[in-house]
């Protein structure tokens, strides 16, 4: 924030766990008075067990009362982490300039108490109302036994996270008017999952876009890769225009598609240019997993693995790739999906279209430890931490890990990590033979240096396209891709994750000059969740 405004930072909680719920040493603070002394005159025994309904009501009432009066120290004393709570509650008045606070509790549900807040934000002679809903939970202090508000930044405002601050003043960056490739205005109201991305674009390009700052109440993000989030605008500045590579029609389809499945993300790119056409996330945490996710991509990785086998002369699309029931590599046994029949005379194209894991694992002893890594870096531009998309992004990781991971990496497990952005780029490279680093704003905007790679030989491209087309027409991707005309191809993926009942669903595909990849956490097989998302975006044609 400009004009030297002070901001109270919400510290991260490093809990000292002492059994039970782990509230530990933070509750050695002033709190709601408990029962009196014992008959013998000694100290009262420390209460245990969940707080009673009366305790929940009294603890939350006392906390709300002190907060309303602006007594940060007293309000913080009713929490189990007073030092962090006091900093944010003090900043609520001094930095966010919020006064006239009125808090109305709702009906408690056990230890949870919902509530609504109404306040007034005032700055430089400008005033506006501010209202929102939040909730808190009352817990029993581990050491004191008192009923205390379980401290989280979201108690003060539901969008606050550790490290964030609430501030009012001249905006850190002038507002921007982001537009798509055809000059259509992009707003977070119309395209909700673009919210964090538009904030990041404003933070990075706002100062150079020709706008002027406004006066705002905003959340100043303390974490990396996040721009400010405006809550109330007291005085509008003049927005500067920032042109993106997005397509409003593709973005609209992506927004709608991801809402069908929880914890889903999708990215569409234009293979002939590397331009990002759409990016959408449907996640409870608001994280831009489409660009920043780091998850095993499952069998979508077989695009790179197949290219590795072809480019190293190990086999070809029409060459052998037998599909046994199981395959053992360095004492680890690998299986195919349940119900897949062995195919001892399968070609690489056969095993690719069926997504046979064992066919790729059986070739692990014919590739070097770093063969897959070199293919990913040198031909697909992955894993070198040098992508400059215009906002923060992950470049993928294909480490040269030995042991069982040499085989596991071939099927997108082991140490391999990808985002939907990475897999959309992989598909674009596979269908064109040229790696074009994805961008969400034109390079001309800031003349940044883009990542490069040598791409794929024409013969490899022809084989990959043929295998991906077969997969889309008659293989594991056929159901999701049904009805799509033009030049099409796809690959499914299911990534098993320890502790998850269902695998993560991955799917990547292309249609004409559009490549799309999606991921749904705990979505099951690739064609079940991620597949319909990809197909919905591909139907727009960019």
N, C-alpha and C positions, 0 to 999 in steps of 0.2 A: 504494500500500500504506500502511496506517496504522501507527501507532507509530513513525514516523520511519525506517523501514527504508530503507537506501541501495540504489539499483539501478544496475548498470553497464550503460550503453546501448551497443548495438551500432551503431557508426557506419556510415553508408553508404559504399560503396567508390566513390571517384571515380578510376578507373584512369588511369594515365599510360601510354598505349599506345606501345610501342617495337617495332613490327613483330610478326611471329609471333602468338603467342597473347594478347599484350597484358597480360602480368603486370607489365611495366614496373618502376617504381621501388620497388615494395613489397618486393622480395626482397633489399634491401641490409641483411640482418640475419644474425645468427648462424645457421648451418645445418649440415647434415650435412657432415662433412669430406670433401673430394674427393680427387683424386689428388695426389701430391706434386709437387715442383718438377721442372723439366726438367733434362736432363743438363748444361746450361750453368749451372745454378743459378738461372735466372730463374723467374718465376711460371708455374704450370701453365696451359696454355691452357684457356679457358672451354669447358666441355662443351656440346655442342648435341644436338639430336634428342630424341626421347622418352626418359624415364627407363627404365633397364633394370629387369628384374624384381627384381634384387638391390637396386637403389636404392629401388624402390617399397617393398619389404619393410623395408629399414632406416629409411627416412624415416618410415613409418607407425609402426614399432616404437618409435622414439625419441620421437615425438609422443605416442603412447599412454602410454609409461612416465612421461613428465613430467606428463601430465594426471592419471594415477592418483596420483602423489605430491603433487598440489596445487601444483606449481611452475608457475604461470601464465606467468611470464616465459620460462622455459626452453621450455615447450611452444609458446608463441607464436613463439619463435625458429625453430622448425621449419616455420613457415608463410610464405607470401609476402605477408602483411599483418599484421605483428607487433603493431602498436598496437591494431588492432581486435580481434585474437584475444586479446590479453592482457586487455583489459577484460572480455570475456565469460567467459573461463576463470577469472579471479580472482573474478568474481561468482558463478560456479558454486559456489564454496565459501562465500564471505562473505555473499552475498545470498540464494542459493537454499538454503544450509545443507545441501549435499550432501557426504557423506563416504563413506569405505569404497569408493571407486570401483574397479571391476574391469572392464576392457575386454578382450573376446575378439574378435580379428580373424577374419574368415572368409576364404575363398579369394579371392585377388585375381583380377580380370578385367582384364588389361592394367594400366592405371594406377589403376583403381577398386578400393577396398578396403572391403568391407562389414564392419561390426562390431556387436557387441552390448555394451550398457552395463548394469551392475548397480551400484546405489548405495543409500545410505540417506539419507533426508531426516529431519532432526530439528529440532524447534522447540518451545520452551516445555515441555520434558519429554515431548513426543509424538514418536513415531518410526514411520516406515513405509518399506518397501522401494520402490524405484523402478527400473524396468527398461524398456529400449526398444532399438530397432535404428536405426542410422544408417549413413552411408557417407562416405568422403572420396575425393578424387582427388589423386594426386601429379603434380606438373608440374615442368618444369625452369625454374629462375629465369632470367629474361632477362639480368640483369646479372652474376649470380654463377655461373650454370651448375649450381648445386646442385639436388639433388632436394628439393622442398618441398611441404608440404601446401597445396593450393589452398584458401585461406580462404573459407569461407562460414559464416554463422551456423548453417545447417542441419547442419554438422559436429557441433556440440555437441548439438543436438536437431533432428530433422527438421522440426518445426513452427516453428522460429525463422526470422524474416526480419529484414532490416536495420531497426534501430531498436528491436527487441524486447528485453526483459529477462526473465531468470528470477529470480523472487523467491518467498520463503516467508515467511508471516506472516499477520496478520489480513487477510482478503479486502478488496479495495478497495470492494466493494459486497456487501451481504447477498445470499445466494442467493435465487432466485425460483422459484416454481412457476408456469410459464406454462400457461394453460389455453385451450382453444378456445372458440368461441361457445356450446358446449353443456356446458362445464365438463369436457371431456376433457383430461387432463394431456398436455402436449406435451414430449417429451424428445428430446435429440439422439441418443440411442441408437435410438429408434424412428423418428425422422425426421432422418436424418443431415445433410441439407442445411440444416436449421434451426439447426445449431450456431452459426454466426456471428451469426445473427439473435437467437437466445436470449441470446448473450453481450452483444449490443448492447442488448437490452431490459433485461438485468440491470444494465448499466452506467448506463443512463439512469433506470430506475425502481426499482432495488433499494433505494435509501435510503428511498423513500416507500411501499414496499409492505408495511411492517410486519415485515420479517424482521430477523434479527440476523446479524452476520458470523461466518464460520467461520475455521479456520486451514487455509491451502492453499499448496501449491506451484503456481504458475501462471505463464503467459506474460503479462507485461504488454506489451500491444501498443503499439509506438511510432508506428505509422501512424495516419492518420485513419480514422474510421468503424468502429473495431473495439473490442470490449470484451475484457476479459481472458479467457484460456483456461485453465481449471483442469486440471492434470495429476494431482495427488494431493490428496485431502482428508484432513488429519490430524485435524481435529475439525469436525464439522458444525455450522453455525449453524442458525437457524430460518428456513426459506424463507418469503418473503412472496409472496402470490398476485398475479399479473399476468394480467388477462383480455385476450385478443387477439380479433381478429375472424375468425381462421382457422377453417376447418372441417376436423376431423380426417379425414373421409372424402375430401374434395377434396385435402387435403395428402398423404394416403397414395397417391392416384392420381397426383399430380404427382411424388412421389418415385420411384415405379416407372417412370413414363413417361420421365423425363429420363435414366434409366440406360441406355436403349436407344441413346442417341446421345451421343458425347463432346462436351464443350464446349457443353452445352445448358442453357437456362434457361426457366422458365415462370412466369407469374403469372395468377391467376384473381381477378376482382373481382365484386362483386354490384352491377349497374348501378343498382338502385333506391336504394342507400345509399352506394356508394363503398367498402364494406368489402372488404378483401383476404381472399379465402377460401383461397388457397394461394400459396406461393412456394417454388420449388425450383430448385436448380442442380446440375449434374453437371459439375464442372470440376476439372482437375488443380490449379489454383491456389487453390481454395477461395473465390474472389471471388464476391460477391453480384451477379453481372451482371444478375440479374432486376430489381434495383432500381437498380443503379449503372452498368450498361453504357451505353456511349456509342458506338453503331454506326449506320451507315446502315440504315434499315429496308426499303429496296427498295420494291417495289410496294404494301406495306401502307399506305404513305404516300398512295396514291391515294384513300383514304377522305377525307383532309383536302383533297386536291387537287380531288376531285369536288365536295366541299362548297364550296370556293372558287369553282369555276366556276358552280355553281348560285346561290350567295348573291350573286354579282356580276352575275347576269343574262347570263352569257356563253353558257351552254347549259344543258340540262336532261337528265334521265335518258332522255327520249325524243327529245331534240334531237340535232343532228349532232355527231359526234366521229369523223371519218374515220380509218381505220387504214392509212396507207401503209406500204410496206416499210421506208423510212428517213425520217428527218426531220432537217433541218439547222437548227441555231440558233447564230448568231454563229460560224460556221465549224466548229462541232463537230457531227459526224454521230452520230445516235442510231439504235439498231437495236432490233428486237423479239427475242424468244426465237427460236432457230433452228427453222425449220419453220412459223412462223406466217404464214398467207397474208394478203395485203393485203385490206382490206375498205373500199372507197372510200365506201360509203353507210352505214357503221356509225353507230349512235347511241352516246351516252355509256354507256348500259347495256350495249350490245354490247362496247364497248372495255374497260369495267371488268371484265366477266365473263371476257373473254379475257386480261386484263392487257396490253393493247396500250400499249406505251411511247410510240410515235410519236403516237398520238391526243392524249395529254396534252402532249407536247412541242410539237405544232403550235399549241397554245393559249397557249404561253409569251409570244407577242407581244401577246396580248390581256389579260394580267394585268399589274398594276404590279409593280415590283420587290418591294414590301412586301405584296402582296395575300396571299400564302401565309402570311407571318409574322403578319399581323393576324388571319387566320382561325384559325391555330393558337393564338395567345395569347388573343384575345377570345372565341372560341367554344368552344375545346377546353381552355383553361386551361394551355397548355404554354409552356415557355420563359421564365418570369418569375422563376425561382429562389425560389419562395415556397411550395412544397409542404411540408407538415409531416405526414408519414405516421406518425410515432412512432419511426422510425429514419431514418438517412440515406438519401436517395434522390436520383436525378437527375430533373429536371423536363422533360427534352427540350430540343432546340434547333432552331429553324427560322429561321436568320438571313436577313435581307433582302440576300442576296448577288447581285450583278449578273453580267453576262457570261454565259457558258455555264451557270453554276450556277443561273441563274433557271429554265432548262429542266430541268436535272438535279435540282434540288430537287423538282420536280413529280412525279418518279418515285422519290423516296426515295433519291437519290444526292446528289452535290454536297456541300453543307455541312450537310445535315440529319443529326441524331443523335437516336437514341431508345433506350429500354430496353424490355424486354417489359412492364414496369409501365406505361410511357407508352402503348404500343399497346393494352394491355388497357383503359386509361382512354379512349382514343380510340374504341374500339369501343363501350364503355358509353355514351359521350356520343352517338355516332351513332345508337344504337338507342333512347335515351330522349329525346334533345334537351336533356338537362340535364347540365352538368358537375358532378360530385360528386367533390371531391378524394379520391383513394384514402387509406385509413387502415389500419394494421395493429393499432393499439390504439384504443379509443374516444376520441373527443375529450374526453369527460367525465373521463378519467383525469388530464389535466393542464390542461384548459381552454385548449388552444392554439388559435390563430387559423388557420383553414383557408383555402386559396386559393379564389378564386371566378372565375367567368367567366359571360358572358351566355347561353351555350348556343346552340342551333340553332333556326331557325324550324320550325314543324310540317311545312311543305311539304318542306323539305330533309330532315328526318328520314324522311318517308314515302318519298322517292326513294332515300335511302341504304339504307334497310332493304330496299327492293325490289331494288336492285342487288346488295346483299350476299347476299340470299336466292337470287337467280338464280345468283350465283357458287358458292354452296354446293350448289345442286341440280344445275346443269348446266354450270358454268364450271370454272375451274382448281382450285377447292377441292372439287369433287364427290367425288373418290375418297376424300379424307381424311374428309369429313363423311358418307359413306354410312352409312345405318342409324340416324342420329340423328333422332329425332322432335321434335315441338314446333315452336316458332318458332325458326328457325335462320338464320344468315347467316355469311359468312366472306370473307376476302380473303387471297390468297397474296402472297408477296414473295420475290424473290431479289436479294440485294445483292452486286454485284461489288466486290472489294477488291483493290487493287494488290498483287501478289506472291503472291496465293492462287490455287491451281489450280482450286478450286471456290468458287462463291459462298456467301455466308451464307444460310441458309434461314430465312425468316420466315413466320409464319402467325398470323392472328388471327381469332377467330370468336365467335359468341354462340349460346346456346341458352336460351330462356326467360329467367330472371333470373340468368344467368351469362355473363360475358365473359372470354375467355382469350386470351392472346398468348404465343407462344413463339419462341425464336431458337436456332438451332444453327449455330455457326461452322463454315464449310466443309461445310455439310450439303447443298448443292446447291439444287434448286428448292424453293419453299416447301412444296409438298405432300409432298415426299419424307421430310423429317425433322421439321420443326417441326409440320407438319400432323397426323401421328399423335399427337404429344404433346398438342396442343390437344384433339383429339377424345377422347383418353383421359380428360382432366380433365372435359370437357363431359358425358361419360356419367354422371358422378357426380351431376350436377344440383345441386351445392352441398351 
